[in-house]
Every structure is written in C-alpha cells, then in structure tokens.
Amino acid sequence: MLDHVSFGVTDLSRAADFYDAVLAPLGYVRLFANARGVGYGPPGAKDEGFAILATGDAAAAPGVGCHLALAARDRASVDGFHAAALRMGASDEGAPGLRPAYGAGYYAAFVRDLDGYRIEAVFHAVG
C-alpha cells in the first residue's frame, strides 16, 4: 500500500550517518543523496522506500503510537539493526526478541532514533 515514507531530520549529515549504519544490517543501502535528503532501499532499486529530509529545527517526530517497522530478512538482521542503532546513539525501546503477543514467529527490536522517531526491525518466522 505505501510507496515511501520520509522523516524530517534536524541534521541531515548526522542522520545519514545513523541510517547508513542502522539500515545496512537489514540489507538497505543509500540510493541517492543531495542537499535536501537521502533515500534508502534495496540495492539496485529504482526508487527509495525510506528517505530522510533536511528540515532543521522544524523536524518533529510524531507522538506515542506512531512508529515505522522495517522488514528484516532474519533474526541476525534484527540483532544487527538494534546493535548498530545503539552504537550510533539511539535509545533502546525494546531489545531483540520474540513478541508472541504480536504473532507466532514475530521477532523484533525497537529503538528511538536521534530525532525521536520510533523505528522497529521485524522478522516474521514462517511455521
């Protein structure tokens, strides 16, 4: 249903360094970068699925209940996402692990990025 999502960030360079590190374990790469923003997606993708935009002090993360869940290819990718995010200065919002209340095989980790956005990496184990 969604085509893409973008976050406004206070410091584009700092946020790009963060997302370069955090998205790498999930298999996502930088697809474009310019003075206005940076876009990410799978290697070789034509269009970005996620972007950060330079908005300076006008950047404002949404409130409680809003988050972005990013698909992971396996549990190790979720673990790598979480470790990279904490290393890059994110706040821990939920260590990697099974979340049986969300469904069988739902393995996820949650962090809050440098601008206050809540992001999740999730792997859905089959069977």
C-alpha positions as CSV (number, residue, x, y, z in Angstrom):
1,M,0.0,0.0,0.0
2,L,2.7,2.5,0.9
3,D,5.0,3.9,-1.8
4,H,7.5,5.6,0.5
5,V,8.0,7.2,3.9
6,S,10.2,10.1,4.8
7,F,11.3,11.7,8.1
8,G,12.3,15.3,8.6
9,V,15.6,15.5,10.5
10,T,17.4,18.3,12.3
11,D,20.9,17.4,11.0
12,L,21.0,15.6,7.6
13,S,24.6,14.6,7.8
14,R,24.3,13.1,11.3
15,A,21.0,11.4,10.4
16,A,22.5,9.9,7.2
17,D,25.5,8.5,9.2
18,F,23.0,7.0,11.6
19,Y,20.7,5.4,8.9
20,D,23.7,4.2,6.8
21,A,24.8,2.2,9.8
22,V,21.4,1.1,11.0
23,L,19.9,0.1,7.7
24,A,23.0,-1.9,6.5
25,P,22.2,-5.0,8.6
26,L,18.7,-5.0,7.1
27,G,20.2,-5.0,3.6
28,Y,19.2,-1.5,2.7
29,V,21.6,1.0,1.1
30,R,21.7,4.7,0.2
31,L,20.1,5.1,-3.2
32,F,20.5,8.9,-3.5
33,A,21.9,11.8,-1.6
34,N,21.6,15.5,-2.1
35,A,21.5,18.7,-0.1
36,R,17.7,18.1,0.6
37,G,17.7,14.5,1.6
38,V,19.0,10.9,1.5
39,G,17.0,7.9,0.2
40,Y,17.3,4.3,1.1
41,G,16.1,1.0,-0.3
42,P,17.3,-2.5,-1.5
43,P,20.5,-2.4,-3.7
44,G,19.6,-1.7,-7.3
45,A,16.1,-0.4,-6.5
46,K,14.8,2.3,-8.8
47,D,13.1,4.3,-6.0
48,E,13.6,4.7,-2.3
49,G,11.2,3.3,0.2
50,F,12.5,5.4,3.0
51,A,14.1,8.9,3.0
52,I,15.3,11.5,5.4
53,L,14.8,15.1,4.6
54,A,16.7,18.2,5.9
55,T,14.1,20.2,7.8
56,G,16.4,21.7,10.5
57,D,14.7,22.9,13.7
58,A,11.2,22.2,12.1
59,A,11.8,18.5,12.4
60,A,9.3,16.9,14.9
61,A,8.8,13.2,15.5
62,P,5.2,12.1,15.9
63,G,3.8,11.2,19.3
64,V,3.1,8.0,21.1
65,G,1.7,5.2,19.0
66,C,3.4,6.0,15.7
67,H,6.4,4.0,14.5
68,L,8.0,2.7,11.4
69,A,8.6,-1.1,11.1
70,L,11.3,-2.2,8.7
71,A,11.4,-5.7,7.2
72,A,14.4,-7.8,8.2
73,R,15.5,-11.0,6.3
74,D,16.3,-12.9,9.5
75,R,16.8,-12.7,13.3
76,A,20.5,-11.8,12.9
77,S,19.5,-8.8,10.8
78,V,17.2,-7.6,13.6
79,D,20.0,-8.1,16.1
80,G,22.4,-6.2,13.9
81,F,20.0,-3.3,13.4
82,H,19.5,-3.0,17.2
83,A,23.2,-3.1,17.9
84,A,24.1,-0.6,15.2
85,A,21.3,1.8,16.4
86,L,22.5,1.8,20.0
87,R,26.2,2.2,18.8
88,M,25.1,5.2,16.8
89,G,23.3,6.9,19.7
90,A,19.7,5.6,19.6
91,S,17.7,4.9,22.7
92,D,16.6,1.3,23.4
93,E,12.9,0.9,23.1
94,G,12.9,-3.0,23.2
95,A,15.8,-5.4,22.8
96,P,15.7,-8.1,20.0
97,G,13.4,-10.9,20.8
98,L,10.2,-12.8,20.1
99,R,7.0,-10.9,20.6
100,P,4.4,-13.7,20.9
101,A,1.7,-11.1,21.7
102,Y,2.2,-9.7,18.1
103,G,2.0,-13.2,16.5
104,A,3.8,-16.5,16.2
105,G,7.4,-16.1,15.0
106,Y,7.3,-12.2,15.4
107,Y,10.9,-11.3,16.2
108,A,11.6,-7.6,16.6
109,A,13.6,-4.8,18.1
110,F,12.7,-1.2,18.7
111,V,14.8,2.0,19.0
112,R,14.2,5.7,19.1
113,D,16.5,7.5,16.6
114,L,18.4,10.7,17.1
115,D,15.4,12.9,16.2
116,G,12.9,11.0,18.3
117,Y,11.4,8.7,15.7
118,R,10.5,5.2,16.9
119,I,11.7,2.6,14.5
120,E,11.4,-1.2,14.5
121,A,13.1,-4.0,12.7
122,V,11.0,-7.1,12.4
123,F,11.4,-10.7,11.0
124,H,8.4,-12.9,10.6
125,A,9.4,-16.5,11.0
126,V,7.4,-19.0,9.0
127,G,6.0,-22.1,10.7
